[in-house]
């Protein structure tokens, strides 16, 4: 590394922002905009405006081929790899900014080797880095080794993903309630949106599970054996998160089927109601059509014929309605299965 006080201007050009450094001086954690003395555990954080100088900074830390830098900058390879003449672990953490309705995907390049941790914000700053940076500085975590700074970073990244998962679950519960209480509402677009976001989150967390497993392994690179339980617990949380996202995806598939079934039930109820109305109106229609024929009927001049026909139509309609009710064809008409009283009324029949 460079001597103390040597200022890093990314590629040495004017106008390029200087990255920030955090290191342990033997007594406390310090922040700096200058290279610290050699041999100190060092965390270097580069913002999006510093990405042009990534190659120069890596060469100060551990010489590596430029194609590795390009691969990270392009964010095409999200699998953790151990590369370089001085071995280092290189991986990319992907994250979403915004809520589930307006998500934008961003990437964080991470280089982790003996004595250094380098984070590179490839687009907008990753909020997890700011959180982990302050926690490491506050707790003096670098005193216990640089792997603890990596642990804080991975934990903060997991917390961001877990927050998205909690929001996803809340949206799912609200949508599930709507499907049950108001199946007649047009909810297909909302279900499709939530399913799309679930798939996006699933594609995000599943590849990164391998990164957490790598550092949870017994022979994890650059991880002190005493710190292995921290990474193992974190890998377990990540595994639970992946299971939750996978479960939410499967539950959404079931929700689609439930919504389709509720829509079919609603249509069936409407058709049943209209059919019963037609059946009940049929006797009266038949009687009216007979007395409305355009030829002579023997009782056409009967003084009480009008009242007789009304009574006859009423009695036949009432008799048919009682028959329909006795057969149970009225059951379920106008009842909501989501109503708690529905089960009680069902048991009393």
TORKOL-270303 format. One record per residue (C-alpha): residue number from 1; residue in one letter; x, y, z. Coordinates in steps of 0.5 Angstrom, whole numbers. Example, Ala and Ser with C-alpha at 12.3 -4.5 7.8 and 13.67 -1.06 7.14 Angstrom:
2
+-----+----+-------+-------+-------+
!   i ! aa !     x !     y !     z !
+-----+----+-------+-------+-------+
!   1 !  A !    25 !    -9 !    16 !
!   2 !  S !    27 !    -2 !    14 !
+-----+----+-------+-------+-------+
% end
This chain:
349
+-----+----+-------+-------+-------+
!   i ! aa !     x !     y !     z !
+-----+----+-------+-------+-------+
!   1 !  X !     0 !     0 !     0 !
!   2 !  X !     2 !     7 !    -1 !
!   3 !  X !     5 !    11 !     5 !
!   4 !  X !     1 !    15 !    10 !
!   5 !  X !    -2 !    21 !     7 !
!   6 !  X !    -2 !    19 !     0 !
!   7 !  X !    -8 !    22 !    -3 !
!   8 !  X !   -12 !    17 !    -8 !
!   9 !  X !   -15 !    21 !   -14 !
!  10 !  X !   -18 !    15 !   -17 !
!  11 !  X !   -14 !    15 !   -24 !
!  12 !  X !   -10 !    21 !   -22 !
!  13 !  X !   -14 !    26 !   -26 !
!  14 !  X !   -17 !    32 !   -23 !
!  15 !  X !   -25 !    33 !   -21 !
!  16 !  X !   -25 !    25 !   -20 !
!  17 !  X !   -28 !    24 !   -13 !
!  18 !  X !   -24 !    21 !    -7 !
!  19 !  X !   -26 !    14 !    -4 !
!  20 !  X !   -27 !    14 !     3 !
!  21 !  X !   -23 !     9 !     8 !
!  22 !  X !   -24 !     6 !    15 !
!  23 !  X !   -19 !     3 !    18 !
!  24 !  X !   -17 !     0 !    25 !
!  25 !  X !   -11 !     4 !    28 !
!  26 !  X !    -9 !     0 !    34 !
!  27 !  X !   -14 !     3 !    39 !
!  28 !  X !   -20 !     6 !    35 !
!  29 !  X !   -23 !     6 !    28 !
!  30 !  X !   -22 !    12 !    24 !
!  31 !  X !   -25 !    15 !    18 !
!  32 !  X !   -20 !    18 !    13 !
!  33 !  X !   -20 !    20 !     5 !
!  34 !  X !   -13 !    19 !     5 !
!  35 !  X !    -9 !    12 !     5 !
!  36 !  X !    -8 !     9 !    12 !
!  37 !  X !    -1 !     6 !    14 !
!  38 !  X !     1 !     0 !    11 !
!  39 !  X !    -1 !    -7 !    15 !
!  40 !  X !    -8 !    -4 !    18 !
!  41 !  X !   -15 !    -8 !    17 !
!  42 !  X !   -18 !    -3 !    11 !
!  43 !  X !   -25 !    -2 !     8 !
!  44 !  X !   -25 !     2 !     2 !
!  45 !  X !   -32 !     5 !    -1 !
!  46 !  X !   -32 !     7 !    -8 !
!  47 !  X !   -38 !    11 !   -10 !
!  48 !  X !   -41 !    11 !   -17 !
!  49 !  X !   -37 !    17 !   -19 !
!  50 !  X !   -30 !    13 !   -17 !
!  51 !  X !   -32 !     7 !   -21 !
!  52 !  X !   -27 !    10 !   -26 !
!  53 !  X !   -21 !     9 !   -21 !
!  54 !  X !   -23 !     2 !   -19 !
!  55 !  X !   -17 !    -1 !   -23 !
!  56 !  X !   -12 !     3 !   -20 !
!  57 !  X !   -15 !     2 !   -13 !
!  58 !  X !   -15 !    -6 !   -14 !
!  59 !  X !    -7 !    -5 !   -16 !
!  60 !  X !    -6 !    -2 !   -10 !
!  61 !  X !    -9 !    -7 !    -5 !
!  62 !  X !    -8 !   -14 !    -9 !
!  63 !  X !    -6 !   -14 !   -17 !
!  64 !  X !   -11 !   -17 !   -21 !
!  65 !  X !   -12 !   -18 !   -29 !
!  66 !  X !   -17 !   -12 !   -31 !
!  67 !  X !   -22 !   -17 !   -34 !
!  68 !  X !   -24 !   -19 !   -27 !
!  69 !  X !   -25 !   -11 !   -26 !
!  70 !  X !   -29 !   -11 !   -32 !
!  71 !  X !   -33 !   -17 !   -30 !
!  72 !  X !   -35 !   -14 !   -24 !
!  73 !  X !   -37 !    -7 !   -27 !
!  74 !  X !   -41 !   -10 !   -32 !
!  75 !  X !   -45 !   -14 !   -26 !
!  76 !  X !   -45 !   -20 !   -31 !
!  77 !  X !   -42 !   -25 !   -26 !
!  78 !  X !   -46 !   -26 !   -19 !
!  79 !  X !   -43 !   -32 !   -17 !
!  80 !  X !   -37 !   -31 !   -11 !
!  81 !  X !   -30 !   -33 !   -14 !
!  82 !  X !   -23 !   -33 !   -11 !
!  83 !  X !   -19 !   -30 !   -16 !
!  84 !  X !   -12 !   -26 !   -17 !
!  85 !  X !    -5 !   -27 !   -16 !
!  86 !  X !    -6 !   -25 !    -9 !
!  87 !  X !   -13 !   -29 !    -8 !
!  88 !  X !   -19 !   -25 !    -6 !
!  89 !  X !   -26 !   -27 !    -6 !
!  90 !  X !   -30 !   -23 !   -11 !
!  91 !  X !   -38 !   -22 !   -12 !
!  92 !  X !   -43 !   -18 !   -13 !
!  93 !  X !   -49 !   -16 !    -9 !
!  94 !  X !   -56 !   -14 !   -12 !
!  95 !  X !   -61 !   -10 !    -9 !
!  96 !  X !   -67 !    -6 !   -10 !
!  97 !  X !   -69 !     1 !    -9 !
!  98 !  X !   -76 !     4 !    -8 !
!  99 !  X !   -82 !     0 !    -6 !
! 100 !  X !   -85 !    -7 !    -9 !
! 101 !  X !   -89 !    -2 !   -14 !
! 102 !  X !   -83 !     2 !   -17 !
! 103 !  X !   -77 !    -2 !   -16 !
! 104 !  X !   -70 !    -1 !   -19 !
! 105 !  X !   -64 !    -6 !   -19 !
! 106 !  X !   -57 !    -4 !   -17 !
! 107 !  X !   -51 !    -7 !   -16 !
! 108 !  X !   -45 !    -7 !   -11 !
! 109 !  X !   -39 !   -10 !   -13 !
! 110 !  X !   -35 !   -13 !    -7 !
! 111 !  X !   -27 !   -15 !    -7 !
! 112 !  X !   -25 !   -18 !     0 !
! 113 !  X !   -18 !   -21 !     1 !
! 114 !  X !   -12 !   -21 !     6 !
! 115 !  X !   -13 !   -15 !    10 !
! 116 !  X !   -18 !   -11 !     5 !
! 117 !  X !   -25 !   -10 !     4 !
! 118 !  X !   -27 !    -6 !    -2 !
! 119 !  X !   -34 !    -4 !    -4 !
! 120 !  X !   -36 !    -1 !   -11 !
! 121 !  X !   -43 !     2 !   -12 !
! 122 !  X !   -44 !     1 !   -19 !
! 123 !  X !   -50 !     5 !   -19 !
! 124 !  X !   -53 !     9 !   -14 !
! 125 !  X !   -50 !     8 !    -7 !
! 126 !  X !   -53 !     2 !    -3 !
! 127 !  X !   -56 !     3 !     3 !
! 128 !  X !   -53 !    -3 !     7 !
! 129 !  X !   -46 !     0 !     6 !
! 130 !  X !   -48 !     6 !    10 !
! 131 !  X !   -51 !     2 !    15 !
! 132 !  X !   -46 !    -3 !    16 !
! 133 !  X !   -40 !     3 !    15 !
! 134 !  X !   -43 !     6 !    21 !
! 135 !  X !   -44 !     0 !    25 !
! 136 !  X !   -37 !    -2 !    24 !
! 137 !  X !   -35 !     5 !    26 !
! 138 !  X !   -39 !     5 !    32 !
! 139 !  X !   -37 !    -2 !    35 !
! 140 !  X !   -30 !    -2 !    33 !
! 141 !  X !   -31 !    -8 !    29 !
! 142 !  X !   -25 !    -8 !    25 !
! 143 !  X !   -21 !    -9 !    32 !
! 144 !  X !   -24 !   -16 !    31 !
! 145 !  X !   -22 !   -17 !    24 !
! 146 !  X !   -24 !   -15 !    17 !
! 147 !  X !   -28 !   -21 !    17 !
! 148 !  X !   -33 !   -18 !    22 !
! 149 !  X !   -34 !   -12 !    17 !
! 150 !  X !   -36 !   -17 !    12 !
! 151 !  X !   -41 !   -20 !    17 !
! 152 !  X !   -44 !   -13 !    18 !
! 153 !  X !   -44 !   -12 !    11 !
! 154 !  X !   -48 !   -18 !     9 !
! 155 !  X !   -52 !   -17 !    15 !
! 156 !  X !   -54 !   -11 !    13 !
! 157 !  X !   -56 !   -13 !     6 !
! 158 !  X !   -60 !   -19 !     8 !
! 159 !  X !   -64 !   -14 !    12 !
! 160 !  X !   -66 !   -10 !     6 !
! 161 !  X !   -68 !   -16 !     3 !
! 162 !  X !   -72 !   -19 !     9 !
! 163 !  X !   -75 !   -12 !     9 !
! 164 !  X !   -78 !   -13 !     2 !
! 165 !  X !   -80 !   -20 !     4 !
! 166 !  X !   -84 !   -17 !     9 !
! 167 !  X !   -87 !   -12 !     5 !
! 168 !  X !   -89 !   -17 !     0 !
! 169 !  X !   -92 !   -22 !     5 !
! 170 !  X !   -96 !   -15 !     7 !
! 171 !  X !   -99 !   -14 !     0 !
! 172 !  X !  -100 !   -22 !    -1 !
! 173 !  X !  -104 !   -22 !     6 !
! 174 !  X !  -108 !   -15 !     4 !
! 175 !  X !  -109 !   -18 !    -3 !
! 176 !  X !  -112 !   -25 !    -1 !
! 177 !  X !  -117 !   -21 !     4 !
! 178 !  X !  -119 !   -18 !    -2 !
! 179 !  X !  -120 !   -24 !    -6 !
! 180 !  X !  -124 !   -27 !    -1 !
! 181 !  X !  -128 !   -21 !     1 !
! 182 !  X !  -129 !   -18 !    -5 !
! 183 !  X !  -128 !   -23 !   -11 !
! 184 !  X !  -133 !   -19 !   -16 !
! 185 !  X !  -127 !   -14 !   -16 !
! 186 !  X !  -122 !   -14 !   -22 !
! 187 !  X !  -116 !   -16 !   -18 !
! 188 !  X !  -113 !   -20 !   -24 !
! 189 !  X !  -108 !   -14 !   -25 !
! 190 !  X !  -106 !   -13 !   -18 !
! 191 !  X !  -105 !   -21 !   -17 !
! 192 !  X !  -100 !   -21 !   -24 !
! 193 !  X !   -96 !   -15 !   -21 !
! 194 !  X !   -95 !   -18 !   -14 !
! 195 !  X !   -93 !   -25 !   -18 !
! 196 !  X !   -88 !   -21 !   -22 !
! 197 !  X !   -85 !   -18 !   -16 !
! 198 !  X !   -85 !   -24 !   -13 !
! 199 !  X !   -81 !   -27 !   -19 !
! 200 !  X !   -76 !   -22 !   -19 !
! 201 !  X !   -75 !   -22 !   -11 !
! 202 !  X !   -74 !   -30 !   -12 !
! 203 !  X !   -69 !   -29 !   -18 !
! 204 !  X !   -65 !   -24 !   -14 !
! 205 !  X !   -64 !   -28 !    -7 !
! 206 !  X !   -63 !   -35 !   -10 !
! 207 !  X !   -56 !   -34 !   -13 !
! 208 !  X !   -54 !   -30 !    -7 !
! 209 !  X !   -55 !   -35 !    -2 !
! 210 !  X !   -49 !   -39 !    -5 !
! 211 !  X !   -45 !   -33 !    -3 !
! 212 !  X !   -47 !   -33 !     4 !
! 213 !  X !   -46 !   -41 !     4 !
! 214 !  X !   -39 !   -39 !     2 !
! 215 !  X !   -37 !   -35 !     8 !
! 216 !  X !   -41 !   -40 !    13 !
! 217 !  X !   -37 !   -46 !    10 !
! 218 !  X !   -32 !   -49 !    15 !
! 219 !  X !   -26 !   -47 !    11 !
! 220 !  X !   -29 !   -40 !     9 !
! 221 !  X !   -23 !   -36 !     6 !
! 222 !  X !   -21 !   -30 !    10 !
! 223 !  X !   -26 !   -32 !    16 !
! 224 !  X !   -23 !   -33 !    23 !
! 225 !  X !   -25 !   -40 !    26 !
! 226 !  X !   -28 !   -36 !    32 !
! 227 !  X !   -33 !   -32 !    27 !
! 228 !  X !   -35 !   -38 !    23 !
! 229 !  X !   -42 !   -38 !    28 !
! 230 !  X !   -44 !   -31 !    26 !
! 231 !  X !   -43 !   -33 !    18 !
! 232 !  X !   -47 !   -39 !    19 !
! 233 !  X !   -53 !   -36 !    23 !
! 234 !  X !   -53 !   -31 !    17 !
! 235 !  X !   -53 !   -36 !    12 !
! 236 !  X !   -59 !   -40 !    16 !
! 237 !  X !   -63 !   -33 !    16 !
! 238 !  X !   -61 !   -32 !     8 !
! 239 !  X !   -64 !   -40 !     7 !
! 240 !  X !   -70 !   -38 !    11 !
! 241 !  X !   -71 !   -32 !     7 !
! 242 !  X !   -70 !   -36 !     0 !
! 243 !  X !   -75 !   -41 !     3 !
! 244 !  X !   -80 !   -35 !     5 !
! 245 !  X !   -80 !   -32 !    -2 !
! 246 !  X !   -81 !   -39 !    -6 !
! 247 !  X !   -87 !   -40 !    -1 !
! 248 !  X !   -90 !   -34 !    -3 !
! 249 !  X !   -89 !   -35 !   -10 !
! 250 !  X !   -92 !   -42 !    -9 !
! 251 !  X !   -98 !   -39 !    -5 !
! 252 !  X !   -99 !   -33 !   -11 !
! 253 !  X !  -100 !   -39 !   -15 !
! 254 !  X !  -105 !   -42 !   -11 !
! 255 !  X !  -108 !   -35 !   -10 !
! 256 !  X !  -109 !   -34 !   -18 !
! 257 !  X !  -113 !   -41 !   -17 !
! 258 !  X !  -117 !   -39 !   -12 !
! 259 !  X !  -119 !   -32 !   -15 !
! 260 !  X !  -121 !   -36 !   -21 !
! 261 !  X !  -125 !   -40 !   -17 !
! 262 !  X !  -128 !   -35 !   -14 !
! 263 !  X !  -130 !   -31 !   -20 !
! 264 !  X !  -133 !   -38 !   -23 !
! 265 !  X !  -137 !   -38 !   -16 !
! 266 !  X !  -140 !   -31 !   -17 !
! 267 !  X !  -142 !   -32 !   -24 !
! 268 !  X !  -145 !   -39 !   -22 !
! 269 !  X !  -149 !   -35 !   -17 !
! 270 !  X !  -151 !   -30 !   -22 !
! 271 !  X !  -153 !   -35 !   -27 !
! 272 !  X !  -157 !   -39 !   -21 !
! 273 !  X !  -161 !   -33 !   -19 !
! 274 !  X !  -163 !   -31 !   -26 !
! 275 !  X !  -165 !   -39 !   -27 !
! 276 !  X !  -169 !   -39 !   -21 !
! 277 !  X !  -173 !   -32 !   -23 !
! 278 !  X !  -174 !   -35 !   -30 !
! 279 !  X !  -177 !   -42 !   -27 !
! 280 !  X !  -181 !   -38 !   -22 !
! 281 !  X !  -184 !   -33 !   -28 !
! 282 !  X !  -185 !   -39 !   -32 !
! 283 !  X !  -192 !   -41 !   -29 !
! 284 !  X !  -195 !   -34 !   -29 !
! 285 !  X !  -192 !   -33 !   -36 !
! 286 !  X !  -196 !   -39 !   -39 !
! 287 !  X !  -203 !   -37 !   -36 !
! 288 !  X !  -202 !   -30 !   -38 !
! 289 !  X !  -200 !   -33 !   -45 !
! 290 !  X !  -206 !   -37 !   -45 !
! 291 !  X !  -211 !   -32 !   -43 !
! 292 !  X !  -208 !   -27 !   -48 !
! 293 !  X !  -209 !   -31 !   -54 !
! 294 !  X !  -213 !   -28 !   -60 !
! 295 !  X !  -219 !   -33 !   -60 !
! 296 !  X !  -225 !   -34 !   -56 !
! 297 !  X !  -224 !   -37 !   -50 !
! 298 !  X !  -231 !   -40 !   -46 !
! 299 !  X !  -229 !   -36 !   -39 !
! 300 !  X !  -227 !   -30 !   -43 !
! 301 !  X !  -233 !   -26 !   -41 !
! 302 !  X !  -233 !   -29 !   -33 !
! 303 !  X !  -234 !   -22 !   -29 !
! 304 !  X !  -229 !   -25 !   -24 !
! 305 !  X !  -224 !   -28 !   -29 !
! 306 !  X !  -219 !   -22 !   -28 !
! 307 !  X !  -218 !   -24 !   -21 !
! 308 !  X !  -218 !   -31 !   -22 !
! 309 !  X !  -212 !   -31 !   -27 !
! 310 !  X !  -208 !   -27 !   -22 !
! 311 !  X !  -210 !   -31 !   -16 !
! 312 !  X !  -208 !   -37 !   -20 !
! 313 !  X !  -201 !   -34 !   -22 !
! 314 !  X !  -200 !   -32 !   -15 !
! 315 !  X !  -201 !   -39 !   -12 !
! 316 !  X !  -197 !   -43 !   -18 !
! 317 !  X !  -191 !   -38 !   -17 !
! 318 !  X !  -192 !   -39 !    -9 !
! 319 !  X !  -192 !   -47 !   -10 !
! 320 !  X !  -186 !   -47 !   -14 !
! 321 !  X !  -182 !   -42 !   -10 !
! 322 !  X !  -184 !   -47 !    -4 !
! 323 !  X !  -182 !   -53 !    -8 !
! 324 !  X !  -175 !   -50 !   -10 !
! 325 !  X !  -174 !   -48 !    -2 !
! 326 !  X !  -176 !   -55 !     0 !
! 327 !  X !  -171 !   -58 !    -5 !
! 328 !  X !  -165 !   -53 !    -2 !
! 329 !  X !  -164 !   -49 !    -9 !
! 330 !  X !  -164 !   -43 !    -5 !
! 331 !  X !  -158 !   -45 !    -1 !
! 332 !  X !  -152 !   -40 !    -1 !
! 333 !  X !  -156 !   -35 !    -5 !
! 334 !  X !  -153 !   -28 !    -3 !
! 335 !  X !  -149 !   -31 !     2 !
! 336 !  X !  -141 !   -29 !     3 !
! 337 !  X !  -137 !   -35 !     5 !
! 338 !  X !  -132 !   -30 !     8 !
! 339 !  X !  -137 !   -28 !    13 !
! 340 !  X !  -136 !   -31 !    20 !
! 341 !  X !  -143 !   -32 !    20 !
! 342 !  X !  -144 !   -37 !    14 !
! 343 !  X !  -141 !   -43 !    17 !
! 344 !  X !  -146 !   -42 !    23 !
! 345 !  X !  -152 !   -41 !    18 !
! 346 !  X !  -149 !   -47 !    14 !
! 347 !  X !  -149 !   -52 !    20 !
! 348 !  X !  -157 !   -50 !    22 !
! 349 !  X !  -160 !   -52 !    15 !
+-----+----+-------+-------+-------+
% end
